[in-house]
Each structure stands twice: as C-alpha cells, then as structure tokens.
Amino acid sequence: MPVSDPISDLVGLAAFIIIITGAAFLAGRYVAAVFGGNIHLPFLVRMENSLYRFLGTSPENEETWKGYARDMLLFNAIGFCVLFFILLAQGFLPANPQHFPGFSAVHALNIAISFVTNTNWQVYSGEAAASYLTQVAGLTVQNFLSAATGLCIAIALMRGLTRELTGTVGNFWVDMTRAILYILFPLAVIASVVLLSQGVIQNFDPSFTMAGYGGAAPQTIATGPVSSQEAIKLLGTNGGGFFNANSAHPFENPTPFSNIFEVFLILLIPAALPFTFGRMSGNMRQGWAIFAAMLILFVAAFGVLYAAELGGNPVLTSLDVPGISMEGKEVRFGLTGTVLFSTSTTAVACGAVNAMFDSFTPIGGLVPMFLILLGEVVYGGIGSGFATMIAFIVIAVFIAGLMIGRTPEYLSKKIGIFEMKMALIVILVPGILVLVFTGIALVTKGGTAGIFNPGPHGLSEIVYAFASMANNNGSAFAGLNAAATFYSLSGVIIMAIGRFIPAVAILALAGSVAEKKAVPSGQGTLPTATITFVLWLIAVILIIGALTFFPLFAMGPLAEQLALAGGF
C-alpha cells in the first residue's frame, strides 16, 4: 500500500509555491513589457512589423471596447471555420498514416467549438481518431490562438482599469501578435525541449504493433507529435491531450519531474497576470493582493483534496484496510503529485489530468468541481481567470460600499450600475448554464441515457461535465457518455456562451471604466490592497459559490460521502 509523509509533502508544497511565485513575478514583469511595446528583439520585431503590414494595422491604431470585441469574435469565428473543415475532411487530407476517417458533423462541431474556446473538451480518443495534421495544424494551432485570445482580453481589461478619460482599450490584432510571438511560442519551444528530455515523444511515425507479454494478444502502440502539443496545452491552459489518458499517459507525462514541470507550466502565466496588472497600474500592492487571494484559495483546496485522498475510502477503512486509495492514480506520481496536478488543472481552467477524478473519494472529487464552479479564479485560465477575479472584485467593492454608505471605487474609479451588470454577467452566466443544462439532462431521455452511474455519483458526473464546459476547463469526471448526441450538442451551446458572453462583458466593463476620471482617494475610500480586503474578497467568492451550487453539492458528493461513511 503506497504511503505518504504529510510533513515532507507540506515542505515540498511550500518549496513549489516559492518557486512558482518567483517565476510568476518575473514573468509578470516580462508580460507587462511585451504589451507595453518595450521588448525589442530584432528578428521578432521584423516579423511583428511584417504581420502588421499584412493586417493593415499598427500599435497606434487603438480601438474602443466594441471594436476590440468585434475583432476578437471575428478572429475566433475564422479559426472555428478552419478547424471545423479540417475535422470534417480529415480522411482526405495528408499526414494521416493511420487513415482515420473524418469526424461526424456533430463531433466536428463540438471539437471545433471546444478548442476555439480554450475548453478542449474531448469527445474522441486522440490516438484512435485524430490524424497528425488534425493534431498539429488543427488542434495545436488553436491551442496557441485560444490561449492568446484570453491573454489579450485580460490585457485589454488592465488597460481599461488603469487608463482614464479615453475610449480605447488597445488593438486586438497587435495584442494577438505580441502574445504569440513574444510569450506563447518561445515559452512553448523551451517547454517542449524540457519535456523531450524527460521522454515525451515527438515524431510523425505511424502506430506499430507489438507482441503481447506472456502470450497475450498483440498491442497497438500509438506515437506522434506529442511534445509540441503537450507544451502549449499546459502553458496555454488548454488541456486537450494527444492521448485519451491525457497527462496520465507515460508518453505525455513520463516521470515525477515531468509531472511537477507540467504543473509549473499550467500555473506560470495565470499566476503572472496579477503582477502584470500591478506593473501596468503602477501599484504592485494591488497585484500582490489579487495574487494572495488566489494563493490562499489554492492552498486551501490542495489541503482539503490531500486530506480526503490521504484518508482513503471510509468503507475500506471500516474493513481494516486503511490507507491511500490508488485507484485511478499513477504510482509514479504518488499522492502529492496527483493532488497538486489535480488542484492546479481545475483551479487554472487547464483541463489536463494525470488521474481519474471519478475514482477520487466524494470529498476529493468535490474539490475540483468546486474550483471550477467558482469560475476558476484561483489563478484561472490564461486571461479568463484574472478577468473573472476582477469581476468578483467589482462585486466585493460594490457590496462593501453599500455596507459603509460610500460610492464604491476601485483604483480610484467609481463603480457604477453598468460595471456591476457586466461583472454579474461574467460571474453568473457560467453558473446559470450549469444549472439549466443539468436540469434538462435529468429530465430528458438523451440526458439520462448517458449516465453510467446511478444516484449521487451520477449527478456529480453530470454537474462536473457541464461545469467543465461552461467554465472552459475541459477535464471530465468520467462515467458519462459525453460523445452522445445530447451532450455533444448541448456542449456546443454551453462552451460558446460560457466563453464569449463573459468575454464581451469584461471588455464592456473595461471600456466603461477607461472613460472615467480617476478621483482622489479620501478617508472614506475602501483600500483594496490590504489583508482585510483580501479576506473580504475570498468571503465574497465563497459565499456566491455556496449560494449558487450548494444544493448540487448536497445531492451529489456530500450525499455520497455520507453514504460511504454509513457503510452503504
């Protein structure tokens, strides 16, 4: 029975947090310099300027939030159409040594929306359905583009919060170019080389067959360009794996070091954005306050998940079989590596997994679900997590303003009704999608037919699936036929609305705040860079999450945990 030393695990977690904090601080400064136009690498500058000439734009041609949102939606619509065509025509396109046929229209629609929205929800097994052209020219390219889109939205929001008396928030085409050229592509190359050194494969060879061990049936071994996709799927918080087993597969995540490095990649850019914001606002304390709120929630989630899995299954414990339940976990990662990866990927909206959440204890499975349903603000998806955290900050200062009888302010800007409406859209739209579609799934034949597990666990699987889609995470609880027509088509609606409605709302918020004049702080101004405000912000996040989803938690994982504790 595998064992774990809590003291050593705690020391290891502390060391990792120190490392990721230092790396995020430096990366935050670099990201701010990139979008401020202060990085001048001759080769990249020439490429950047060439792209501007091709697009007919320049950094001086800034747009209002409406123009920025229009260009963002247009760009993603084009990307969707290209990927949808590749998926449908896969059987006729080159780089398909396994001769996989094209995807059905329903699945192609689901996959295209999934990767364009940075969700990477997978209704297929990559090694058994997607050609190398699809994996590289289709899915990997969208991993870059969807991640860059989220990063651009976050930067536009930062400009809106830090500017005054202006109607512009930047140029989407310029931000997109810089996000890919200066940040995502070079970091992905470095990450890919590191992963290659650990044994992650990278080739264009066809699958091969090996004789089974000890006279067993022959086994087909899939290979392919894995390292290049693995790097950006983690760095861009995408999550879709080359293999169906995702980051539990030894070709994607071979060693304990590759496991911790992949967690590092997942957290790096999302954790850097609060520091980017601090630099762009000229007030690093604001950045540290946001980072602290995220870190406290992250450590708390890790602790609950670790304790739940360390305690094991209460039914087995009652039968004098104590210890960690390793079902669904990889022995080469152990408990700590599994819990750290699982906490990070659901806190950050990545969706990559190195374990099967369906095999976690009920409370253990509740943690990833809760992190997603909070809006993934615990660092969150690249760009989207920071944007959602700002929406919670707007709500927090508004409520605090009402409590003390003062007009709410943030960064010396008055928070009005319009900003409140946009913040509520950002926070509530994903939750509404989860609640509505869960209800539909439970009362329709198409929804109930896909449930493999009855009772509370089956409900958890449905809630988790829709939560993952609505918040653009992409991980799955398993035990649900997600490839069924009902879940494929409902997923298209959920992923599209869950991504683009909040994105447009946050840009509208940015544009509205950018037009306002900063007002001098006074004695009645609520300070937002203090420990008190950090704790208040955390309380607001938890209260909104609890009020919205507690009935689902009570009927799902909490009911299942009580049943196990009672020996049922």
C-alpha positions as CSV (number, residue, x, y, z in Angstrom):
1,M,0.0,0.0,0.0
2,P,1.5,3.4,-1.0
3,V,2.3,5.7,1.9
4,S,2.7,9.4,2.1
5,D,4.5,11.6,4.7
6,P,2.4,14.7,5.3
7,I,5.4,16.7,6.7
8,S,7.5,16.1,3.6
9,D,4.6,16.8,1.3
10,L,4.0,20.1,3.1
11,V,7.6,21.1,2.8
12,G,7.5,20.1,-0.9
13,L,4.4,22.2,-1.5
14,A,5.9,25.2,0.2
15,A,9.0,24.9,-1.9
16,F,6.9,24.7,-5.1
17,I,4.9,27.7,-4.1
18,I,8.0,29.8,-3.5
19,I,9.4,28.7,-6.9
20,I,6.1,29.5,-8.8
21,T,5.7,32.8,-7.0
22,G,9.2,33.9,-8.0
23,A,8.8,32.7,-11.6
24,A,5.4,34.4,-11.8
25,F,6.7,37.7,-10.5
26,L,9.4,37.7,-13.2
27,A,7.0,36.6,-15.9
28,G,4.6,39.2,-14.9
29,R,7.2,41.9,-15.5
30,Y,8.0,40.4,-18.9
31,V,4.3,40.2,-20.0
32,A,3.9,43.9,-19.0
33,A,6.9,44.8,-21.0
34,V,5.7,42.9,-24.1
35,F,2.3,44.5,-24.2
36,G,3.8,47.9,-23.4
37,G,5.9,47.6,-26.5
38,N,9.2,47.6,-24.6
39,I,10.7,44.3,-25.8
40,H,12.8,44.8,-28.9
41,L,14.3,41.6,-30.3
42,P,15.4,42.4,-33.9
43,F,14.2,39.2,-35.5
44,L,10.8,39.2,-33.8
45,V,10.3,43.0,-34.3
46,R,10.8,42.5,-38.1
47,M,8.3,39.6,-38.0
48,E,5.9,41.7,-35.9
49,N,6.0,44.6,-38.3
50,S,5.5,42.4,-41.3
51,L,2.4,41.0,-39.7
52,Y,1.1,44.5,-39.0
53,R,1.6,45.5,-42.7
54,F,-0.2,42.3,-43.8
55,L,-3.1,43.1,-41.4
56,G,-3.2,46.8,-42.2
57,T,-2.8,47.9,-38.7
58,S,-0.3,49.2,-36.2
59,P,0.1,49.7,-32.4
60,E,-1.1,53.3,-32.8
61,N,-4.5,52.2,-34.2
62,E,-6.3,51.5,-30.9
63,E,-9.9,50.6,-30.7
64,T,-12.9,51.1,-28.4
65,W,-14.1,48.0,-26.5
66,K,-16.7,47.4,-29.2
67,G,-14.1,47.3,-31.9
68,Y,-11.8,45.1,-29.8
69,A,-14.7,42.7,-29.1
70,R,-15.7,42.7,-32.8
71,D,-12.2,41.8,-33.9
72,M,-11.9,39.1,-31.2
73,L,-15.2,37.5,-32.3
74,L,-14.3,37.7,-36.0
75,F,-10.9,36.1,-35.4
76,N,-12.3,33.2,-33.4
77,A,-15.1,32.7,-35.9
78,I,-12.5,32.3,-38.7
79,G,-10.5,29.9,-36.5
80,F,-13.6,27.8,-35.8
81,C,-14.5,27.5,-39.5
82,V,-10.9,26.4,-40.4
83,L,-10.8,23.8,-37.7
84,F,-14.3,22.5,-38.5
85,F,-13.3,22.0,-42.1
86,I,-10.1,20.1,-41.1
87,L,-12.0,17.8,-38.8
88,L,-14.7,17.0,-41.4
89,A,-12.2,16.5,-44.3
90,Q,-9.5,14.7,-42.2
91,G,-9.9,11.4,-44.2
92,F,-8.9,13.2,-47.4
93,L,-6.1,15.3,-46.0
94,P,-2.4,14.3,-45.8
95,A,-0.4,13.4,-42.7
96,N,-2.8,10.6,-41.8
97,P,-0.7,7.4,-41.6
98,Q,-3.5,5.6,-39.7
99,H,-6.1,6.5,-42.4
100,F,-8.5,7.8,-39.9
101,P,-11.8,9.0,-41.4
102,G,-13.2,12.5,-41.0
103,F,-15.3,13.2,-37.9
104,S,-19.1,13.3,-37.9
105,A,-20.6,16.7,-38.2
106,V,-21.8,16.7,-34.6
107,H,-18.5,15.7,-33.2
108,A,-16.6,18.1,-35.5
109,L,-18.8,20.9,-34.3
110,N,-18.2,20.0,-30.7
111,I,-14.4,19.7,-31.1
112,A,-14.1,22.9,-33.1
113,I,-16.0,24.9,-30.5
114,S,-14.1,23.2,-27.7
115,F,-10.7,24.1,-29.0
116,V,-11.6,27.6,-30.1
117,T,-13.0,28.4,-26.7
118,N,-9.9,27.1,-24.9
119,T,-12.1,24.3,-23.4
120,N,-10.6,21.3,-25.1
121,W,-13.4,19.1,-24.0
122,Q,-12.7,15.8,-25.9
123,V,-15.4,13.5,-27.3
124,Y,-12.8,11.4,-29.0
125,S,-9.6,9.4,-28.3
126,G,-6.8,11.4,-29.9
127,E,-4.6,8.4,-30.7
128,A,-7.5,6.5,-32.2
129,A,-9.4,9.2,-34.1
130,A,-7.2,12.3,-35.0
131,S,-4.6,12.4,-37.7
132,Y,-1.3,14.1,-37.3
133,L,-2.5,17.0,-39.5
134,T,-5.5,17.4,-37.3
135,Q,-3.4,17.3,-34.1
136,V,-0.8,19.8,-35.3
137,A,-2.4,22.1,-37.9
138,G,-5.8,22.0,-36.2
139,L,-5.7,21.4,-32.5
140,T,-2.2,22.6,-31.6
141,V,-2.6,25.8,-33.6
142,Q,-5.9,26.5,-31.8
143,N,-4.1,25.9,-28.5
144,F,-2.0,28.9,-29.3
145,L,-4.8,31.1,-30.7
146,S,-7.4,30.4,-28.0
147,A,-4.8,31.0,-25.2
148,A,-3.7,34.2,-26.8
149,T,-7.3,35.4,-27.1
150,G,-7.8,35.0,-23.3
151,L,-4.5,36.8,-22.7
152,C,-5.5,39.7,-25.0
153,I,-8.8,40.1,-23.1
154,A,-7.0,40.3,-19.8
155,I,-4.6,42.9,-21.1
156,A,-7.4,45.0,-22.5
157,L,-9.1,44.8,-19.1
158,M,-5.9,46.0,-17.4
159,R,-5.7,49.0,-19.8
160,G,-9.3,49.9,-19.1
161,L,-8.8,49.8,-15.3
162,T,-5.6,51.8,-15.4
163,R,-6.5,54.5,-18.1
164,E,-8.7,57.4,-17.7
165,L,-10.8,59.7,-20.0
166,T,-10.1,57.5,-23.0
167,G,-12.4,55.4,-25.2
168,T,-9.8,52.9,-26.2
169,V,-8.5,49.6,-24.7
170,G,-5.9,48.6,-27.3
171,N,-5.7,46.8,-30.7
172,F,-6.7,43.2,-30.7
173,W,-4.5,42.3,-33.7
174,V,-1.5,43.9,-32.2
175,D,-2.1,42.2,-28.8
176,M,-2.6,38.8,-30.5
177,T,0.6,39.1,-32.5
178,R,2.6,40.0,-29.4
179,A,1.0,37.3,-27.2
180,I,2.1,34.6,-29.7
181,L,5.4,35.9,-30.9
182,Y,6.9,37.1,-27.6
183,I,5.2,34.9,-25.0
184,L,3.5,31.7,-26.0
185,F,5.6,30.5,-28.9
186,P,9.1,30.9,-27.3
187,L,7.9,29.6,-23.9
188,A,6.3,26.6,-25.7
189,V,9.5,25.8,-27.5
190,I,11.5,25.8,-24.3
191,A,8.9,23.7,-22.5
192,S,8.8,21.2,-25.4
193,V,12.6,20.7,-25.2
194,V,12.4,20.1,-21.5
195,L,9.6,17.6,-21.9
196,L,11.5,15.8,-24.7
197,S,14.4,15.4,-22.3
198,Q,12.1,13.6,-19.9
199,G,10.9,11.1,-22.5
200,V,7.8,12.8,-24.0
201,I,7.8,11.6,-27.6
202,Q,7.8,13.7,-30.8
203,N,7.6,12.0,-34.2
204,F,5.4,11.5,-37.2
205,D,5.7,7.7,-37.3
206,P,2.7,5.6,-37.7
207,S,1.4,3.4,-34.9
208,F,3.1,0.0,-34.6
209,T,2.1,-3.4,-33.2
210,M,4.0,-5.3,-30.5
211,A,3.5,-8.9,-29.4
212,G,1.7,-9.2,-26.1
213,Y,3.7,-10.1,-23.0
214,G,3.5,-13.7,-21.9
215,G,1.4,-14.8,-24.9
216,A,-1.2,-12.0,-24.5
217,A,-2.8,-10.5,-27.6
218,P,-0.8,-8.1,-29.7
219,Q,-1.0,-4.4,-28.7
220,T,-1.0,-1.4,-30.9
221,I,1.3,1.4,-29.7
222,A,0.4,4.9,-30.9
223,T,3.0,7.5,-31.4
224,G,3.1,11.0,-32.9
225,P,4.0,14.7,-32.4
226,V,3.2,14.8,-28.7
227,S,5.7,17.1,-27.1
228,S,4.9,20.1,-29.2
229,Q,1.2,19.8,-28.3
230,E,1.8,18.9,-24.7
231,A,3.8,22.1,-24.1
232,I,1.2,24.6,-25.3
233,K,-1.7,22.6,-23.9
234,L,-0.3,23.2,-20.5
235,L,1.3,26.6,-21.0
236,G,-1.9,27.9,-22.6
237,T,-4.2,26.2,-20.1
238,N,-5.9,24.3,-22.9
239,G,-5.8,20.8,-21.5
240,G,-6.7,18.6,-24.5
241,G,-4.3,15.6,-24.6
242,F,-2.8,13.8,-27.6
243,F,-3.8,10.6,-25.9
244,N,-7.1,9.7,-24.3
245,A,-5.4,9.2,-21.0
246,N,-4.1,12.7,-21.2
247,S,-1.3,13.6,-18.8
248,A,-1.6,10.2,-17.1
249,H,-0.2,8.6,-20.2
250,P,3.6,7.9,-20.0
251,F,4.2,9.3,-23.5
252,E,2.7,12.7,-22.3
253,N,4.0,12.7,-18.7
254,P,6.7,10.1,-18.1
255,T,8.4,11.0,-14.8
256,P,7.9,12.7,-11.5
257,F,9.9,15.6,-12.7
258,S,7.9,16.0,-15.9
259,N,4.8,15.9,-13.6
260,I,5.9,18.8,-11.4
261,F,7.2,20.7,-14.5
262,E,3.8,20.3,-16.2
263,V,2.1,21.8,-13.1
264,F,4.6,24.7,-13.3
265,L,3.6,25.3,-16.9
266,I,-0.1,25.3,-16.0
267,L,0.3,27.9,-13.3
268,L,3.0,30.1,-14.8
269,I,1.1,32.7,-16.9
270,P,-2.1,32.8,-14.9
271,A,-0.1,33.4,-11.7
272,A,1.9,36.1,-13.5
273,L,-1.0,38.2,-14.6
274,P,-1.7,39.8,-11.2
275,F,1.9,41.0,-11.2
276,T,1.4,42.2,-14.8
277,F,-1.6,44.2,-13.5
278,G,0.4,45.6,-10.7
279,R,3.0,46.9,-13.0
280,M,0.5,48.3,-15.5
281,S,-1.4,50.1,-12.7
282,G,1.8,51.4,-11.1
283,N,0.7,49.9,-7.9
284,M,2.3,46.5,-7.2
285,R,0.4,46.1,-3.9
286,Q,-2.8,45.7,-6.0
287,G,-1.2,42.8,-7.9
288,W,0.1,41.2,-4.7
289,A,-3.4,41.5,-3.1
290,I,-5.0,39.6,-6.0
291,F,-2.2,37.0,-6.0
292,A,-2.6,36.5,-2.3
293,A,-6.4,35.9,-2.6
294,M,-5.7,33.3,-5.3
295,L,-2.9,31.6,-3.3
296,I,-5.0,31.3,-0.2
297,L,-7.8,29.6,-2.1
298,F,-5.3,27.4,-3.9
299,V,-3.6,26.2,-0.7
300,A,-7.0,25.6,1.0
301,A,-8.2,23.5,-2.0
302,F,-5.0,21.5,-2.0
303,G,-5.3,20.8,1.7
304,V,-8.9,19.5,1.5
305,L,-8.2,17.3,-1.5
306,Y,-5.0,16.0,0.0
307,A,-6.7,15.1,3.4
308,A,-9.6,13.5,1.6
309,E,-7.4,11.2,-0.5
310,L,-5.0,10.5,2.3
311,G,-7.8,9.2,4.4
312,G,-8.9,6.8,1.7
313,N,-12.3,5.1,1.3
314,P,-14.2,5.0,4.6
315,V,-15.8,1.7,3.6
316,L,-12.4,0.1,3.2
317,T,-11.2,1.7,6.4
318,S,-14.1,0.2,8.3
319,L,-13.0,-3.2,7.0
320,D,-9.5,-2.7,8.4
321,V,-8.0,-1.8,5.0
322,P,-6.7,1.7,5.7
323,G,-4.5,3.8,3.6
324,I,-4.5,5.8,0.4
325,S,-6.8,4.6,-2.4
326,M,-4.6,4.5,-5.5
327,E,-7.4,3.5,-7.9
328,G,-7.3,6.0,-10.8
329,K,-3.9,7.4,-9.7
330,E,-0.4,6.8,-11.2
331,V,2.0,5.3,-8.7
332,R,4.9,7.1,-10.4
333,F,3.4,10.5,-9.2
334,G,2.2,9.4,-5.8
335,L,-0.4,11.2,-3.7
336,T,1.2,14.6,-3.6
337,G,1.9,14.7,-7.4
338,T,-1.6,13.7,-8.1
339,V,-3.3,16.1,-5.8
340,L,-1.1,19.1,-6.8
341,F,-1.8,18.4,-10.5
342,S,-5.5,17.9,-9.9
343,T,-5.8,21.1,-7.9
344,S,-3.8,23.1,-10.4
345,T,-5.6,21.9,-13.5
346,T,-9.1,22.7,-12.1
347,A,-8.1,25.9,-10.4
348,V,-6.5,27.2,-13.6
349,A,-9.0,26.0,-16.2
350,C,-6.5,23.8,-17.9
351,G,-8.3,20.5,-18.0
352,A,-5.3,18.3,-18.3
353,V,-5.4,15.4,-15.9
354,N,-3.0,12.9,-14.5
355,A,-5.6,10.9,-12.6
356,M,-9.2,9.9,-12.9
357,F,-11.5,12.2,-10.8
358,D,-14.2,9.6,-11.0
359,S,-12.1,7.4,-8.6
360,F,-11.5,10.1,-6.0
361,T,-13.3,10.0,-2.7
362,P,-16.6,12.0,-2.8
363,I,-15.0,14.9,-0.9
364,G,-11.9,14.6,-3.1
365,G,-14.0,14.9,-6.2
366,L,-15.9,17.8,-4.7
367,V,-12.7,20.0,-4.7
368,P,-12.1,20.1,-8.5
369,M,-15.8,20.6,-9.0
370,F,-15.9,23.5,-6.5
371,L,-12.8,25.1,-8.0
372,I,-14.4,25.1,-11.5
373,L,-17.8,26.3,-10.3
374,L,-16.2,29.2,-8.5
375,G,-15.3,30.5,-12.0
376,E,-11.8,29.2,-11.9
377,V,-10.4,32.4,-10.3
378,V,-7.7,30.5,-8.3
379,Y,-5.2,31.8,-10.9
380,G,-7.8,30.7,-13.5
381,G,-7.5,30.1,-17.3
382,I,-5.0,32.2,-19.1
383,G,-6.6,35.7,-19.0
384,S,-10.1,34.5,-18.2
385,G,-9.2,33.7,-14.5
386,F,-7.8,37.2,-13.9
387,A,-10.8,38.8,-15.7
388,T,-13.3,36.8,-13.5
389,M,-11.4,37.7,-10.4
390,I,-11.7,41.4,-11.4
391,A,-15.5,40.8,-11.7
392,F,-15.5,39.5,-8.2
393,I,-13.5,42.5,-7.0
394,V,-16.1,44.8,-8.6
395,I,-18.9,42.9,-6.7
396,A,-16.8,43.0,-3.5
397,V,-16.2,46.7,-3.5
398,F,-19.8,47.4,-4.5
399,I,-21.2,45.4,-1.6
400,A,-18.6,46.9,0.8
401,G,-19.6,50.4,-0.5
402,L,-23.2,49.8,0.3
403,M,-22.4,48.5,3.8
404,I,-20.5,51.6,4.7
405,G,-22.6,54.1,2.8
406,R,-20.0,55.1,0.3
407,T,-19.8,55.1,-3.5
408,P,-17.8,52.0,-4.4
409,E,-14.4,52.6,-6.0
410,Y,-11.6,50.6,-7.4
411,L,-8.2,52.1,-8.4
412,S,-9.8,55.5,-7.8
413,K,-12.6,54.8,-10.4
414,K,-16.2,55.0,-9.4
415,I,-18.0,51.6,-9.8
416,G,-21.5,52.2,-11.3
417,I,-24.5,50.2,-12.3
418,F,-23.2,49.4,-15.7
419,E,-20.0,47.9,-14.3
420,M,-22.0,45.9,-11.8
421,K,-24.2,44.5,-14.5
422,M,-21.2,43.4,-16.6
423,A,-19.5,41.9,-13.6
424,L,-22.6,39.9,-12.8
425,I,-22.8,38.6,-16.4
426,V,-19.2,37.4,-16.1
427,I,-19.8,35.6,-12.8
428,L,-23.4,34.3,-13.3
429,V,-23.6,33.2,-16.9
430,P,-21.5,30.0,-16.5
431,G,-23.4,29.1,-13.3
432,I,-26.7,29.6,-15.0
433,L,-25.6,27.3,-17.9
434,V,-24.7,24.6,-15.4
435,L,-27.9,24.7,-13.5
436,V,-30.2,24.9,-16.6
437,F,-28.5,22.1,-18.5
438,T,-28.2,19.9,-15.5
439,G,-31.9,20.2,-15.0
440,I,-32.5,19.4,-18.7
441,A,-30.2,16.4,-18.6
442,L,-32.0,14.9,-15.6
443,V,-35.5,15.0,-17.2
444,T,-34.7,14.1,-20.8
445,K,-34.1,10.7,-22.4
446,G,-30.9,11.9,-24.1
447,G,-29.5,13.2,-20.9
448,T,-30.3,10.2,-18.7
449,A,-29.2,7.7,-21.3
450,G,-25.6,8.9,-21.0
451,I,-25.4,8.3,-17.2
452,F,-23.4,5.1,-16.4
453,N,-23.6,5.5,-12.6
454,P,-26.9,6.0,-10.7
455,G,-27.5,8.0,-7.6
456,P,-25.4,10.9,-6.2
457,H,-22.3,9.9,-8.1
458,G,-24.2,10.1,-11.4
459,L,-25.4,13.6,-10.6
460,S,-21.8,14.6,-9.8
461,E,-20.7,13.4,-13.2
462,I,-23.3,15.5,-15.0
463,V,-22.7,18.6,-12.9
464,Y,-19.0,18.3,-13.4
465,A,-19.3,17.8,-17.2
466,F,-21.4,21.0,-17.6
467,A,-19.3,22.9,-15.2
468,S,-16.2,22.0,-17.1
469,M,-17.8,23.1,-20.4
470,A,-19.3,26.3,-19.1
471,N,-16.1,27.4,-17.5
472,N,-13.9,26.3,-20.4
473,N,-12.0,23.8,-18.3
474,G,-12.2,20.6,-20.4
475,S,-11.5,17.9,-17.7
476,A,-14.0,15.2,-17.1
477,F,-15.3,13.3,-14.1
478,A,-15.7,10.2,-16.4
479,G,-18.5,7.7,-16.1
480,L,-20.6,9.8,-18.6
481,N,-21.2,9.2,-22.3
482,A,-20.0,12.6,-23.3
483,A,-19.9,11.6,-27.0
484,A,-23.7,11.1,-27.1
485,T,-25.6,13.5,-29.3
486,F,-27.3,15.2,-26.4
487,Y,-24.1,16.1,-24.6
488,S,-22.2,16.9,-27.8
489,L,-24.7,19.4,-29.0
490,S,-25.5,20.9,-25.6
491,G,-21.8,21.2,-25.1
492,V,-21.5,23.3,-28.2
493,I,-24.0,25.8,-26.8
494,I,-22.5,25.8,-23.3
495,M,-18.9,26.2,-24.4
496,A,-19.7,29.0,-26.9
497,I,-21.9,31.0,-24.5
498,G,-19.6,30.3,-21.5
499,R,-16.6,31.7,-23.3
500,F,-17.8,34.6,-25.4
501,I,-20.6,36.3,-23.4
502,P,-18.4,36.8,-20.4
503,A,-15.5,37.9,-22.7
504,V,-17.6,40.6,-24.3
505,A,-19.0,41.7,-20.9
506,I,-15.5,42.1,-19.5
507,L,-14.4,44.1,-22.5
508,A,-17.5,46.3,-22.0
509,L,-16.5,46.8,-18.4
510,A,-13.0,47.7,-19.4
511,G,-14.3,50.3,-21.9
512,S,-16.7,51.8,-19.4
513,V,-14.0,52.2,-16.7
514,A,-11.5,53.6,-19.2
515,E,-13.8,56.5,-19.9
516,K,-14.0,57.5,-16.3
517,K,-11.8,60.1,-14.5
518,A,-9.8,58.9,-11.5
519,V,-10.9,60.6,-8.3
520,P,-8.6,61.4,-5.4
521,S,-8.7,58.9,-2.5
522,G,-10.3,60.1,0.7
523,Q,-10.9,58.9,4.3
524,G,-14.0,57.0,3.1
525,T,-12.2,55.2,0.3
526,L,-12.1,51.4,0.7
527,P,-8.4,50.3,0.5
528,T,-8.2,47.3,-1.9
529,A,-4.6,46.3,-1.3
530,T,-4.9,45.2,2.4
531,I,-5.2,41.8,4.1
532,T,-8.7,42.8,5.2
533,F,-9.8,43.3,1.6
534,V,-8.2,40.1,0.5
535,L,-10.2,38.2,3.2
536,W,-13.3,40.0,2.2
537,L,-12.8,39.2,-1.4
538,I,-12.3,35.5,-0.6
539,A,-15.5,35.5,1.5
540,V,-17.5,37.0,-1.3
541,I,-16.2,34.4,-3.8
542,L,-17.0,31.5,-1.4
543,I,-20.5,32.9,-0.5
544,I,-21.5,33.4,-4.1
545,G,-20.3,29.9,-4.9
546,A,-22.0,28.3,-2.0
547,L,-25.3,30.1,-2.5
548,T,-25.4,29.1,-6.2
549,F,-24.3,25.5,-6.1
550,F,-24.8,24.2,-2.5
551,P,-28.0,22.1,-3.5
552,L,-26.0,20.3,-6.2
553,F,-23.1,19.7,-3.7
554,A,-25.6,18.4,-1.1
555,M,-27.3,16.0,-3.5
556,G,-24.1,14.8,-5.2
557,P,-20.7,14.5,-3.5
558,L,-21.8,15.3,0.1
559,A,-24.7,12.7,-0.1
560,E,-22.2,10.2,-1.5
561,Q,-19.7,10.8,1.3
562,L,-22.3,10.4,4.0
563,A,-23.5,7.1,2.4
564,L,-19.9,5.8,2.3
565,A,-19.4,6.9,5.9
566,G,-22.5,4.9,6.8
567,G,-21.2,1.8,5.1
568,F,-23.6,2.0,2.1
